[in-house]
């Protein structure tokens, strides 16, 4: 593995916490991409793709295998989102046409999220025994990790399709993520998820405002 991509290659230490190059770079780019998507800016997708590749390498090294596989999905969804948003009507780079899904599709996504979370959690509980050459150690928190993974899959697809409820999924994922990454001792990522939680709330308000559901100032939560 490249020296830069190793989680053991330290960029700097802050308050006794060793910050690797890969964690710092991936986090900064990811944060930037979320800031852009809350503003419906199409540039979120290429910036997010670079962040996805960095996080893929990071999560594999710390044995969050569901999160590793999640990044592969994010890569495909980001490419799709870049294409879909680019062909949509927009004012400059600002995407228009965001909306809520109907009740039927919402219930479908909730049911699929619950079902596949259980299935993926079961798989990740045993994957180190089935594929020891790829996953040499047991997965950490397999069911919680699987839940946030499947919820993130759903949220990413809904976001690429410009559905406002995607932000509600992200808010839940961010709350869980703060705790999970803190206990896994990637504290900068845990801090990121705290910031992402604030951005997700702001993104929800901004997209609802763009849809005409509520009227809020852009400065809320900045």
N, C-alpha and C positions, 0 to 999 in steps of 0.2 A: 504494500500500500504506500502511496505517496507520502512523503514526510509531512506535507501540509494537511493531508486528509486524515492523519492519525489523531485520534482523540487524546493521545498522550503527548502530542506536540503543543507545548504551552505558549500562548501569545503573551499573556501577562497574568499577574495574580492580583486580585482585589479582595480585601478583607479576608485574606487567607484562602480564597477560592481560586484554584488554577483554571484559567480560561484558555481553552484550546483555540487555535486558529479556525478550525472547522465549525465549532459551536458559535463563535463570535460572528463569523462571516455569514453563516446560514441564518442566524437569528436576525441580524441587521437587515438582510435582504428580505426575509420573510415579513418583518415588521413594516418595511417600506411597501411591500406588495399589498398588505392588508390596508394600510393607510390609503393607497391608491384605489383599491376596490371599494372602500367605503364611499369614495367620491365618484364611483362609476367610471374610472379612468382605465382605458383599454391597456395601457402600459403595465398594469398589474400582472398580466400574464407572462410576458417574457422575463420580467424580474423574478416572478414566482418560480419559473422553471429552474433558474440557477439555484435558488434557495432549496428547492425540492431535491436536486441532485446532491447538495451538500448534506442535507438532513438524512437522506437515504444512507449515506456512508456513516454518519454519526450514530443513528439508531441501531444499525447492525452491530456496531462495536460495543454498544452497551446492552445488547440482548433484548431490546424491545422489538421483537420480530414482527408483530402485527403492524407497528409503526413503520418498520422497514418496507413491508409490502404495501402499506398505505401510500408511500411516496411514489411507487410505480404507478398506482392509480392516479395520483395527483399529476404526475407527468402527462399522462394521456388526457386527463380532464383539462389540464391547463392548455394543452395544444388545441383541444376542442373549443374551450372557452375563448381563446385568442381568435380562432377562426370565426366562431359564432358572433362574438361581439364586434369583430371587424366588419362583418357584412351587414350589421344592423344599422338602422338609422341612428345618427348621432350628431351632436353639436360639437364639432372639433373632435376631441378624444373622449367627450363625456357621453356615456351610453344612456339612451332613453328607453322607455317601455318596460320598466320593472313593475311587477304585480304579484299579488298573492295567488296561490293555487286554489282551485275549488275544493270543497270539503272531501269529495270522493278521492282525488289524488292524495290529499293530505293523509287520510286514513290509510291508504295503500302504503305510503312511504313509512308511516309509523309502524305498521305491521311488519313490513319487510326489514326495517331496522332492528326490531326486537328479535325476529327469527334468525337473521344472519349474525347478530351479535352472539347468540347462544351457540350457533354452529361454529363460528370462527373461534370462540373461546374454547370450545371442546377440542378443536383441531390444535390450537396453540398449546393446550395443556399436554399434548402427547407428541408434538412435532419433533422434539429433541430425540425421542426414541425412534421415530419413524425415519428421520433424515439426520442422523448424527453428524454426517460429513458437512452439512450446511448449518445445522443448529446444534452445536456441541453442548450447550448448557440449557437447562430448563428455562422456559419463558418466565419473565417476571409479571405478576398480576395479569394472567392471561385473559380473564373474563372482563376485567375493567379496561384493559388495553384494547380488547376486541370491541367493546361497546363504543369507545371513543373513535376507534378506527371506522366502524360501520357508520356511525353518526357523521363522521367527517366525509366519508364517501358520499352519503346522501346530501349533505350540505354543499359539497363541492359541485355535484351535478345540478342541484337546484340553483346554485349561484351562477353557474355557467349558463343556465336557462333564464336567468334574471328573475328568480322567484324570491320574494321578500322573506318568506319563512326560513330561508337558509340561514339567516342571522340568528334565529332562535336556536337552531341546532348548534351553531358556533358558540353561542353564549353558554350552553350546557357543557359542550366539549371543553371550553376554556376553564370553567370552574373545576372540572375534574382534572384537567391538565396541570393546573397550579399545584394541586396536591401530589399527583403522580410523579411529576418531574422533580419535585422537591425531595421526595423520599428516594428517588433514584440518583440523587446527588448531581443532577445537572441543573444547578440552581439558577443559572442565567436563563435557561429555557423556561424554568418555572416563573421567573420574573417576567419573561416575555409573555407568558400566558396571562399573567395579571394585566399587562398592558393590552394584550389582545382582547381581554374581556371588556375593557373600557371602549376599545375601538369597535368591538362587535355591537355594543349598545348604541354607540354613535352611528354605526353603519345602519342598524335597524331603523333608527329615527330618521336618518337621511333618506333611506330608500322609501320609507313610508311617506315622508314629506314629498319626495319626487312623484310618488303615486297619488298624492292628494289626500291621503288618509288622515294626516295630521299636519299641523303647521308648526314648525320649530325653526329656530335660528341655526345657521350653520355653525355658530360658535359654541353650541351646547357641547359640553364635555371635552372641549379642546383645552 
